[in-house]
């Protein structure tokens, strides 16, 4: 994720906070609406990344990245397009 992950007390949202003051998003970037959604997204993301690392075919890798994105969206669409999920997925 790069940075710190925290739970917003009043809302229960999971936020990614930058690791330095020089980064954008000092107010926090939503990555999941609840701890349950976050942990489920992490499990899907890590599993997908491990499979992706074993994939040698570019077409399969592209389709797997799309599948991981769709999985994150289906778990909880809010926060699923955050750069914390997508940047490392598309920039090996």
MOPAC internal coordinates of N, CA, C and O (Angstrom, degrees):
PM7 1SCF
backbone

  N    0.0000 0     0.00 0     0.00 0    0    0    0
  C    1.4469 1     0.00 0     0.00 0    1    0    0
  C    1.5190 1   110.05 1     0.00 0    2    1    0
  O    1.2310 1   120.05 1   150.48 1    3    2    1
  N    1.3032 1   117.51 1   -29.52 1    3    2    1
  C    1.4524 1   119.32 1  -178.23 1    5    3    2
  C    1.5116 1   110.80 1    63.84 1    6    5    3
  O    1.2310 1   119.36 1   -77.64 1    7    6    5
  N    1.2644 1   118.83 1   102.36 1    7    6    5
  C    1.4596 1   122.13 1  -175.51 1    9    7    6
  C    1.5124 1   109.00 1   116.80 1   10    9    7
  O    1.2310 1   121.11 1    15.64 1   11   10    9
  N    1.3085 1   115.49 1  -164.36 1   11   10    9
  C    1.4583 1   121.18 1  -178.43 1   13   11   10
  C    1.5245 1   109.14 1  -109.53 1   14   13   11
  O    1.2310 1   120.83 1   -35.54 1   15   14   13
  N    1.3204 1   116.02 1   144.46 1   15   14   13
  C    1.4577 1   121.81 1   176.87 1   17   15   14
  C    1.5203 1   106.97 1  -110.82 1   18   17   15
  O    1.2310 1   120.62 1   -48.79 1   19   18   17
  N    1.3267 1   116.43 1   131.21 1   19   18   17
  C    1.4480 1   119.64 1  -179.69 1   21   19   18
  C    1.5179 1   111.52 1  -140.49 1   22   21   19
  O    1.2310 1   121.28 1   -18.12 1   23   22   21
  N    1.3229 1   115.16 1   161.88 1   23   22   21
  C    1.4606 1   121.44 1   177.09 1   25   23   22
  C    1.5209 1   107.28 1  -102.21 1   26   25   23
  O    1.2310 1   120.72 1   -53.47 1   27   26   25
  N    1.3272 1   116.23 1   126.53 1   27   26   25
  C    1.4488 1   121.43 1   174.70 1   29   27   26
  C    1.5195 1   107.95 1   -76.71 1   30   29   27
  O    1.2310 1   120.43 1   -64.80 1   31   30   29
  N    1.3198 1   116.79 1   115.20 1   31   30   29
  C    1.4582 1   121.78 1  -174.73 1   33   31   30
  C    1.5233 1   115.43 1   -53.36 1   34   33   31
  O    1.2310 1   119.01 1   125.88 1   35   34   33
  N    1.3265 1   119.49 1   -54.12 1   35   34   33
  C    1.4657 1   120.03 1  -176.08 1   37   35   34
  C    1.5311 1   114.16 1   -64.55 1   38   37   35
  O    1.2310 1   119.93 1   145.35 1   39   38   37
  N    1.3260 1   117.74 1   -34.65 1   39   38   37
  C    1.4698 1   119.99 1  -174.64 1   41   39   38
  C    1.5227 1   113.70 1  -103.01 1   42   41   39
  O    1.2310 1   120.30 1   155.59 1   43   42   41
  N    1.3349 1   117.03 1   -24.41 1   43   42   41
  C    1.4637 1   120.74 1  -175.07 1   45   43   42
  C    1.5194 1   112.79 1    80.69 1   46   45   43
  O    1.2310 1   120.38 1  -176.48 1   47   46   45
  N    1.3386 1   116.88 1     3.52 1   47   46   45
  C    1.4654 1   120.82 1   179.14 1   49   47   46
  C    1.5242 1   110.10 1   -69.38 1   50   49   47
  O    1.2310 1   121.25 1   -30.74 1   51   50   49
  N    1.3274 1   115.21 1   149.26 1   51   50   49
  C    1.4633 1   121.60 1   175.68 1   53   51   50
  C    1.5241 1   107.31 1   -98.69 1   54   53   51
  O    1.2310 1   120.81 1   -55.23 1   55   54   53
  N    1.3229 1   116.06 1   124.77 1   55   54   53
  C    1.4595 1   122.01 1  -176.25 1   57   55   54
  C    1.5197 1   110.30 1  -119.94 1   58   57   55
  O    1.2310 1   121.11 1   -33.56 1   59   58   57
  N    1.3146 1   115.49 1   146.44 1   59   58   57
  C    1.4662 1   121.70 1   172.00 1   61   59   58
  C    1.5111 1   107.04 1  -101.45 1   62   61   59
  O    1.2310 1   121.26 1   -59.20 1   63   62   61
  N    1.3124 1   115.19 1   120.80 1   63   62   61
  C    1.4614 1   120.84 1   178.35 1   65   63   62
  C    1.5215 1   108.05 1  -103.10 1   66   65   63
  O    1.2310 1   120.11 1   -40.15 1   67   66   65
  N    1.3341 1   117.40 1   139.85 1   67   66   65
  C    1.4662 1   119.51 1   179.35 1   69   67   66
  C    1.5225 1   111.46 1   -64.24 1   70   69   67
  O    1.2310 1   121.39 1   -25.63 1   71   70   69
  N    1.3202 1   114.94 1   154.37 1   71   70   69
  C    1.4664 1   119.49 1  -178.74 1   73   71   70
  C    1.5251 1   112.51 1   -82.54 1   74   73   71
  O    1.2310 1   119.91 1   166.11 1   75   74   73
  N    1.3487 1   117.78 1   -13.89 1   75   74   73
  C    1.4650 1   119.91 1   177.09 1   77   75   74
  C    1.5299 1   109.47 1  -140.72 1   78   77   75
  O    1.2310 1   121.23 1   -18.69 1   79   78   77
  N    1.3124 1   115.25 1   161.31 1   79   78   77
  C    1.4659 1   120.94 1  -179.31 1   81   79   78
  C    1.5203 1   112.55 1   -71.52 1   82   81   79
  O    1.2310 1   119.95 1   168.19 1   83   82   81
  N    1.3225 1   117.70 1   -11.81 1   83   82   81
  C    1.4627 1   121.82 1  -178.52 1   85   83   82
  C    1.5216 1   112.28 1   -79.73 1   86   85   83
  O    1.2310 1   119.76 1   164.54 1   87   86   85
  N    1.3179 1   118.06 1   -15.46 1   87   86   85
  C    1.4568 1   121.99 1  -177.92 1   89   87   86
  C    1.5187 1   111.07 1   -84.57 1   90   89   87
  O    1.2310 1   121.39 1   -21.47 1   91   90   89
  N    1.3356 1   114.94 1   158.53 1   91   90   89
  C    1.4587 1   120.81 1   173.66 1   93   91   90
  C    1.5210 1   109.70 1   -75.31 1   94   93   91
  O    1.2310 1   120.89 1   -16.41 1   95   94   93
  N    1.3158 1   115.90 1   163.59 1   95   94   93
  C    1.4629 1   120.94 1   173.73 1   97   95   94
  C    1.5086 1   114.49 1    81.09 1   98   97   95
  O    1.2310 1   120.27 1  -143.48 1   99   98   97
  N    1.3334 1   117.09 1    36.52 1   99   98   97
  C    1.4553 1   119.78 1  -178.56 1  101   99   98
  C    1.5267 1   112.32 1   -64.03 1  102  101   99
  O    1.2310 1   120.32 1   161.24 1  103  102  101
  N    1.3304 1   116.99 1   -18.76 1  103  102  101
  C    1.4609 1   120.00 1   177.55 1  105  103  102
  C    1.5213 1   111.92 1   -82.74 1  106  105  103
  O    1.2310 1   120.59 1   173.66 1  107  106  105
  N    1.3208 1   116.48 1    -6.34 1  107  106  105
  C    1.4645 1   121.32 1   178.67 1  109  107  106
  C    1.5174 1   111.38 1   100.24 1  110  109  107
  O    1.2310 1   120.84 1   -37.98 1  111  110  109
  N    1.3158 1   116.01 1   142.02 1  111  110  109
  C    1.4630 1   122.33 1   177.76 1  113  111  110
  C    1.5219 1   108.22 1  -110.66 1  114  113  111
  O    1.2310 1   120.94 1   -54.07 1  115  114  113
  N    1.3145 1   115.81 1   125.93 1  115  114  113
  C    1.4579 1   120.69 1  -179.86 1  117  115  114
  C    1.5244 1   110.23 1   -65.93 1  118  117  115
  O    1.2310 1   120.37 1   -52.82 1  119  118  117
  N    1.3295 1   116.91 1   127.18 1  119  118  117
  C    1.4608 1   121.12 1   176.09 1  121  119  118
  C    1.5271 1   111.91 1  -116.65 1  122  121  119
  O    1.2310 1   120.28 1   162.16 1  123  122  121
  N    1.3445 1   117.07 1   -17.84 1  123  122  121
  C    1.4681 1   121.28 1   176.08 1  125  123  122
  C    1.5230 1   108.64 1  -165.31 1  126  125  123
  O    1.2310 1   121.10 1   -25.82 1  127  126  125
  N    1.3183 1   115.51 1   154.18 1  127  126  125
  C    1.4679 1   119.79 1  -178.82 1  129  127  126
  C    1.5215 1   113.76 1   -85.27 1  130  129  127
  O    1.2310 1   120.24 1   162.76 1  131  130  129
  N    1.3230 1   117.14 1   -17.24 1  131  130  129
  C    1.4608 1   120.06 1  -179.78 1  133  131  130
  C    1.5229 1   109.09 1  -151.24 1  134  133  131
  O    1.2310 1   121.13 1   -15.19 1  135  134  133
  N    1.3158 1   115.45 1   164.81 1  135  134  133
  C    1.4574 1   120.28 1   177.95 1  137  135  134
  C    1.5217 1   110.35 1   -63.21 1  138  137  135
  O    1.2310 1   120.34 1   140.21 1  139  138  137
  N    1.3194 1   116.96 1   -39.79 1  139  138  137
  C    1.4651 1   120.67 1   178.58 1  141  139  138
  C    1.5242 1   111.16 1   -60.90 1  142  141  139
  O    1.2310 1   120.20 1   133.24 1  143  142  141
  N    1.3361 1   117.23 1   -46.76 1  143  142  141
  C    1.4646 1   120.34 1   177.70 1  145  143  142
  C    1.5239 1   111.00 1   -61.45 1  146  145  143
  O    1.2310 1   120.47 1   138.27 1  147  146  145
  N    1.3285 1   116.70 1   -41.73 1  147  146  145
  C    1.4562 1   120.56 1  -178.70 1  149  147  146
  C    1.5242 1   111.26 1   -62.14 1  150  149  147
  O    1.2310 1   120.41 1   131.61 1  151  150  149
  N    1.3221 1   116.82 1   -48.39 1  151  150  149
  C    1.4591 1   119.83 1  -178.80 1  153  151  150
  C    1.5256 1   111.99 1   -65.02 1  154  153  151
  O    1.2310 1   120.30 1   144.73 1  155  154  153
  N    1.3292 1   117.03 1   -35.27 1  155  154  153
  C    1.4628 1   120.89 1   176.87 1  157  155  154
  C    1.5245 1   110.09 1   -67.37 1  158  157  155
  O    1.2310 1   120.50 1   137.00 1  159  158  157
  N    1.3328 1   116.66 1   -43.00 1  159  158  157
  C    1.4687 1   120.52 1   177.78 1  161  159  158
  C    1.5297 1   110.71 1   -61.91 1  162  161  159
  O    1.2310 1   120.54 1   136.62 1  163  162  161
  N    1.3117 1   116.58 1   -43.38 1  163  162  161
  C    1.4709 1   120.78 1   179.51 1  165  163  162
  C    1.5239 1   110.25 1   -59.76 1  166  165  163
  O    1.2310 1   120.30 1   135.10 1  167  166  165
  N    1.3243 1   117.03 1   -44.90 1  167  166  165
  C    1.4680 1   120.37 1  -179.76 1  169  167  166
  C    1.5231 1   110.97 1   -61.75 1  170  169  167
  O    1.2310 1   119.81 1   135.13 1  171  170  169
  N    1.3230 1   117.97 1   -44.87 1  171  170  169
  C    1.4669 1   121.49 1   179.20 1  173  171  170
  C    1.5261 1   110.82 1   -66.16 1  174  173  171
  O    1.2310 1   120.70 1   137.95 1  175  174  173
  N    1.3402 1   116.27 1   -42.05 1  175  174  173
  C    1.4584 1   120.51 1  -177.62 1  177  175  174
  C    1.5237 1   110.75 1   -64.84 1  178  177  175
  O    1.2310 1   120.31 1   133.53 1  179  178  177
  N    1.3254 1   117.00 1   -46.47 1  179  178  177
  C    1.4744 1   120.46 1  -179.10 1  181  179  178
  C    1.5188 1   110.92 1   -65.07 1  182  181  179
  O    1.2310 1   120.08 1   136.14 1  183  182  181
  N    1.3197 1   117.44 1   -43.86 1  183  182  181
  C    1.4660 1   120.53 1   178.42 1  185  183  182
  C    1.5260 1   110.34 1   -60.82 1  186  185  183
  O    1.2310 1   120.71 1   133.84 1  187  186  185
  N    1.3182 1   116.24 1   -46.16 1  187  186  185
  C    1.4663 1   120.43 1   178.79 1  189  187  186
  C    1.5117 1   112.49 1   -61.31 1  190  189  187
  O    1.2310 1   120.45 1   137.21 1  191  190  189
  N    1.3381 1   116.74 1   -42.79 1  191  190  189
  C    1.4696 1   120.54 1   179.01 1  193  191  190
  C    1.5291 1   111.59 1   -64.07 1  194  193  191
  O    1.2310 1   120.21 1   141.75 1  195  194  193
  N    1.3212 1   117.20 1   -38.25 1  195  194  193
  C    1.4649 1   119.89 1   179.21 1  197  195  194
  C    1.5250 1   110.26 1   -65.26 1  198  197  195
  O    1.2310 1   120.23 1   137.99 1  199  198  197
  N    1.3162 1   117.16 1   -42.01 1  199  198  197
  C    1.4626 1   120.74 1   177.16 1  201  199  198
  C    1.5233 1   109.74 1   -65.96 1  202  201  199
  O    1.2310 1   120.57 1   138.37 1  203  202  201
  N    1.3333 1   116.52 1   -41.63 1  203  202  201
  C    1.4653 1   121.39 1   179.76 1  205  203  202
  C    1.5191 1   111.49 1   -59.21 1  206  205  203
  O    1.2310 1   120.41 1   141.51 1  207  206  205
  N    1.3191 1   116.82 1   -38.49 1  207  206  205
  C    1.4665 1   120.46 1   179.23 1  209  207  206
  C    1.5331 1   112.09 1   -64.34 1  210  209  207
  O    1.2310 1   120.42 1   155.67 1  211  210  209
  N    1.3225 1   116.79 1   -24.33 1  211  210  209
  C    1.4648 1   121.10 1  -179.97 1  213  211  210
  C    1.5261 1   112.91 1   -91.15 1  214  213  211
  O    1.2310 1   120.64 1   168.60 1  215  214  213
  N    1.3311 1   116.38 1   -11.40 1  215  214  213
  C    1.4589 1   121.43 1  -176.59 1  217  215  214
  C    1.5238 1   110.39 1   -81.03 1  218  217  215
  O    1.2310 1   120.98 1   -51.85 1  219  218  217
  N    1.3214 1   115.73 1   128.15 1  219  218  217
  C    1.4690 1   120.43 1  -179.52 1  221  219  218
  C    1.5281 1   112.26 1  -103.72 1  222  221  219
  O    1.2310 1   119.99 1   163.13 1  223  222  221
  N    1.3047 1   117.63 1   -16.87 1  223  222  221
  C    1.4552 1   122.88 1  -177.57 1  225  223  222
  C    1.5351 1   109.18 1   -89.50 1  226  225  223
  O    1.2310 1   120.25 1   -53.56 1  227  226  225
  N    1.3515 1   117.13 1   126.44 1  227  226  225
  C    1.4648 1   121.43 1  -178.03 1  229  227  226
  C    1.5262 1   112.70 1   -62.97 1  230  229  227
  O    1.2310 1   120.11 1   142.91 1  231  230  229
  N    1.3194 1   117.40 1   -37.09 1  231  230  229
  C    1.4676 1   120.81 1   179.92 1  233  231  230
  C    1.5235 1   109.70 1   -66.90 1  234  233  231
  O    1.2310 1   120.25 1   135.72 1  235  234  233
  N    1.3233 1   117.13 1   -44.28 1  235  234  233
  C    1.4673 1   120.40 1   177.70 1  237  235  234
  C    1.5242 1   110.77 1   -63.12 1  238  237  235
  O    1.2310 1   120.18 1   140.03 1  239  238  237
  N    1.3174 1   117.26 1   -39.97 1  239  238  237
  C    1.4658 1   121.20 1   179.42 1  241  239  238
  C    1.5332 1   110.21 1   -62.90 1  242  241  239
  O    1.2310 1   120.29 1   137.01 1  243  242  241
  N    1.3219 1   117.05 1   -42.99 1  243  242  241
  C    1.4696 1   121.54 1   178.60 1  245  243  242
  C    1.5309 1   110.32 1   -62.01 1  246  245  243
  O    1.2310 1   120.62 1   134.01 1  247  246  245
  N    1.3218 1   116.42 1   -45.99 1  247  246  245
  C    1.4648 1   120.47 1  -179.59 1  249  247  246
  C    1.5321 1   111.14 1   -66.16 1  250  249  247
  O    1.2310 1   120.26 1   143.38 1  251  250  249
  N    1.3206 1   117.11 1   -36.62 1  251  250  249
  C    1.4582 1   120.49 1   178.42 1  253  251  250
  C    1.5260 1   110.60 1   -66.46 1  254  253  251
  O    1.2310 1   120.17 1   138.92 1  255  254  253
  N    1.3338 1   117.28 1   -41.08 1  255  254  253
  C    1.4700 1   119.93 1   176.70 1  257  255  254
  C    1.5293 1   110.46 1   -60.14 1  258  257  255
  O    1.2310 1   120.55 1   137.68 1  259  258  257
  N    1.3198 1   116.55 1   -42.32 1  259  258  257
  C    1.4722 1   120.31 1   177.33 1  261  259  258
  C    1.5300 1   110.38 1   -62.53 1  262  261  259
  O    1.2310 1   120.35 1   139.90 1  263  262  261
  N    1.3118 1   116.93 1   -40.10 1  263  262  261
  C    1.4614 1   121.20 1  -179.97 1  265  263  262
  C    1.5301 1   110.99 1   -65.46 1  266  265  263
  O    1.2310 1   120.30 1   139.77 1  267  266  265
  N    1.3121 1   117.04 1   -40.23 1  267  266  265
  C    1.4632 1   120.62 1   178.13 1  269  267  266
  C    1.5288 1   109.93 1   -64.10 1  270  269  267
  O    1.2310 1   120.27 1   134.68 1  271  270  269
  N    1.3267 1   117.09 1   -45.32 1  271  270  269
  C    1.4651 1   121.15 1   177.74 1  273  271  270
  C    1.5275 1   110.98 1   -58.85 1  274  273  271
  O    1.2310 1   120.63 1   135.09 1  275  274  273
  N    1.3294 1   116.39 1   -44.91 1  275  274  273
  C    1.4598 1   120.89 1   179.98 1  277  275  274
  C    1.5296 1   110.72 1   -64.36 1  278  277  275
  O    1.2310 1   120.30 1   141.45 1  279  278  277
  N    1.3121 1   117.04 1   -38.55 1  279  278  277
  C    1.4537 1   121.79 1   178.35 1  281  279  278
  C    1.5303 1   110.37 1   -62.24 1  282  281  279
  O    1.2310 1   120.32 1   134.28 1  283  282  281
  N    1.3320 1   116.99 1   -45.72 1  283  282  281
  C    1.4647 1   120.92 1   177.59 1  285  283  282
  C    1.5208 1   110.82 1   -60.04 1  286  285  283
  O    1.2310 1   120.63 1   137.45 1  287  286  285
  N    1.3295 1   116.39 1   -42.55 1  287  286  285
  C    1.4656 1   122.47 1   179.75 1  289  287  286
  C    1.5299 1   110.55 1   -62.74 1  290  289  287
  O    1.2310 1   120.50 1   136.09 1  291  290  289
  N    1.3248 1   116.65 1   -43.91 1  291  290  289
  C    1.4666 1   120.62 1  -177.81 1  293  291  290
  C    1.5283 1   112.48 1   -69.42 1  294  293  291
  O    1.2310 1   119.97 1   149.50 1  295  294  293
  N    1.3146 1   117.66 1   -30.50 1  295  294  293
  C    1.4643 1   121.07 1   177.40 1  297  295  294
  C    1.5232 1   109.47 1   -68.13 1  298  297  295
  O    1.2310 1   120.74 1   137.09 1  299  298  297
  N    1.3070 1   116.18 1   -42.91 1  299  298  297
  C    1.4647 1   121.71 1   178.97 1  301  299  298
  C    1.5092 1   109.00 1  -174.63 1  302  301  299
  O    1.2310 1   120.67 1   -70.00 1  303  302  301
  N    1.3189 1   116.33 1   110.00 1  303  302  301
  C    1.4652 1   119.26 1  -172.11 1  305  303  302
  C    1.5265 1   112.24 1   -65.69 1  306  305  303
  O    1.2310 1   119.98 1   148.92 1  307  306  305
  N    1.3095 1   117.63 1   -31.08 1  307  306  305
  C    1.4656 1   118.85 1   178.88 1  309  307  306
  C    1.5250 1   109.00 1   -71.30 1  310  309  307
  O    1.2310 1   121.17 1   -55.82 1  311  310  309
  N    1.3010 1   115.36 1   124.18 1  311  310  309
  C    1.4609 1   121.13 1   179.86 1  313  311  310
  C    1.5185 1   114.05 1    89.47 1  314  313  311
  O    1.2310 1   120.23 1   170.48 1  315  314  313
  N    1.3327 1   117.16 1    -9.52 1  315  314  313
  C    1.4647 1   119.48 1  -176.12 1  317  315  314
  C    1.5268 1   113.23 1   -72.77 1  318  317  315
  O    1.2310 1   120.32 1   162.49 1  319  318  317
  N    1.3264 1   117.00 1   -17.51 1  319  318  317
  C    1.4695 1   119.49 1   179.36 1  321  319  318
  C    1.5260 1   112.06 1  -101.85 1  322  321  319
  O    1.2310 1   120.33 1  -168.84 1  323  322  321
  N    1.3234 1   116.98 1    11.16 1  323  322  321
  C    1.4676 1   120.74 1   178.93 1  325  323  322
  C    1.5281 1   110.02 1   -63.63 1  326  325  323
  O    1.2310 1   121.40 1   -35.65 1  327  326  325
  N    1.3016 1   114.93 1   144.35 1  327  326  325
  C    1.4507 1   120.43 1   179.14 1  329  327  326
  C    1.5199 1   113.20 1   -58.71 1  330  329  327
  O    1.2310 1   120.42 1   153.50 1  331  330  329
  N    1.3233 1   116.81 1   -26.50 1  331  330  329
  C    1.4660 1   120.23 1   178.51 1  333  331  330
  C    1.5208 1   111.33 1   -59.91 1  334  333  331
  O    1.2310 1   119.86 1   148.89 1  335  334  333
  N    1.3249 1   117.86 1   -31.11 1  335  334  333
  C    1.4708 1   121.85 1   176.15 1  337  335  334
  C    1.5261 1   111.16 1   -88.55 1  338  337  335
  O    1.2310 1   120.62 1   132.13 1  339  338  337
  N    1.3323 1   116.43 1   -47.87 1  339  338  337
  C    1.4665 1   120.10 1  -167.59 1  341  339  338
  C    1.5223 1   114.41 1   -83.77 1  342  341  339
  O    1.2310 1   119.50 1   144.20 1  343  342  341
  N    1.3243 1   118.55 1   -35.80 1  343  342  341
  C    1.4638 1   118.86 1  -177.92 1  345  343  342
  C    1.5244 1   112.25 1   -59.56 1  346  345  343
  O    1.2310 1   119.24 1   128.63 1  347  346  345
  N    1.3493 1   119.06 1   -51.37 1  347  346  345
  C    1.4577 1   117.84 1   179.49 1  349  347  346
  C    1.5290 1   113.08 1   -68.10 1  350  349  347
  O    1.2310 1   120.59 1   156.62 1  351  350  349
  N    1.3125 1   116.48 1   -23.38 1  351  350  349
  C    1.4717 1   119.69 1   179.02 1  353  351  350
  C    1.5258 1   111.42 1   -69.23 1  354  353  351
  O    1.2310 1   120.45 1   142.89 1  355  354  353
  N    1.3248 1   116.74 1   -37.11 1  355  354  353
  C    1.4675 1   121.29 1  -175.97 1  357  355  354
  C    1.5169 1   114.24 1  -101.55 1  358  357  355
  O    1.2310 1   120.14 1   174.55 1  359  358  357
  N    1.3123 1   117.34 1    -5.45 1  359  358  357
  C    1.4594 1   121.65 1  -179.38 1  361  359  358
  C    1.5110 1   109.35 1  -126.30 1  362  361  359
  O    1.2310 1   121.17 1  -101.16 1  363  362  361
  N    1.3189 1   115.36 1    78.84 1  363  362  361
  C    1.4736 1   121.46 1  -175.71 1  365  363  362
  C    1.4962 1   111.93 1   -55.47 1  366  365  363
  O    1.2310 1   120.10 1   180.00 1  367  366  365

